[in-house]
Amino acid sequence: MDSKSKERFFVHFKGNRYKFISLAKDSETLEDMVVYQALYGEYGIWVRPASMFFGKVIVDGVEVDRFKEEL
């Protein structure tokens, strides 16, 4: 991340906070992936398909962002 990039943080629909680290490509499928870090517990680093990370889920019959960016 260059010095002009601002850090991005997201809240999962279940309530936990995460730090966006980077976009990446899956080496086998070339699918866009999101690399992100939990901001709780062991502060694990995770990857998830970008389509899923930025996608929607249904919660109690309402469509919401899976991860909502904190602005």
C-alpha positions as CSV (number, residue, x, y, z in Angstrom):
1,M,0.0,0.0,0.0
2,D,1.5,3.4,-0.9
3,S,1.4,6.4,1.4
4,K,-1.5,7.9,-0.5
5,S,-3.8,4.9,0.1
6,K,-6.0,5.1,3.1
7,E,-6.6,2.1,5.3
8,R,-10.0,0.5,4.9
9,F,-12.1,-1.2,7.6
10,F,-15.2,-3.3,7.3
11,V,-17.8,-4.7,9.6
12,H,-19.1,-8.2,8.9
13,F,-22.9,-8.5,9.0
14,K,-22.4,-10.5,12.2
15,G,-20.7,-7.6,13.9
16,N,-16.9,-8.3,13.8
17,R,-14.5,-5.7,12.4
18,Y,-11.8,-6.4,9.8
19,K,-9.0,-4.5,8.1
20,F,-8.8,-4.7,4.3
21,I,-5.3,-5.6,3.3
22,S,-5.3,-6.1,-0.4
23,L,-6.9,-7.5,-3.5
24,A,-5.1,-10.6,-4.9
25,K,-5.6,-13.2,-7.7
26,D,-6.0,-16.9,-7.1
27,S,-3.1,-18.5,-8.9
28,E,-5.2,-21.4,-10.2
29,T,-8.4,-19.7,-11.3
30,L,-7.3,-16.0,-11.5
31,E,-10.4,-15.2,-9.5
32,D,-10.2,-11.8,-7.6
33,M,-9.7,-12.4,-3.9
34,V,-9.7,-10.1,-0.9
35,V,-7.0,-10.4,1.8
36,Y,-8.2,-9.1,5.1
37,Q,-7.4,-9.3,8.8
38,A,-9.7,-9.9,11.8
39,L,-9.5,-7.1,14.4
40,Y,-10.3,-9.5,17.3
41,G,-9.1,-12.8,18.8
42,E,-5.9,-14.0,17.2
43,Y,-6.0,-11.3,14.5
44,G,-6.0,-13.9,11.8
45,I,-5.4,-13.1,8.1
46,W,-8.0,-14.5,5.7
47,V,-8.8,-14.6,2.0
48,R,-12.2,-14.7,0.4
49,P,-13.4,-14.3,-3.2
50,A,-14.0,-10.6,-3.9
51,S,-17.5,-11.4,-5.2
52,M,-18.4,-12.9,-1.9
53,F,-16.6,-10.3,0.2
54,F,-18.4,-7.4,-1.5
55,G,-21.6,-9.4,-2.0
56,K,-24.9,-9.4,-0.2
57,V,-26.5,-11.9,2.3
58,I,-30.1,-12.2,3.5
59,V,-30.5,-11.6,7.2
60,D,-34.0,-11.9,8.7
61,G,-35.5,-11.6,5.2
62,V,-33.5,-8.4,4.4
63,E,-30.6,-8.2,1.9
64,V,-27.5,-6.6,3.5
65,D,-23.8,-6.2,2.7
66,R,-21.8,-9.2,3.9
67,F,-19.0,-6.7,4.8
68,K,-20.0,-3.0,5.1
69,E,-17.2,-0.4,4.8
70,E,-16.7,2.0,7.7
71,L,-16.5,5.5,6.3
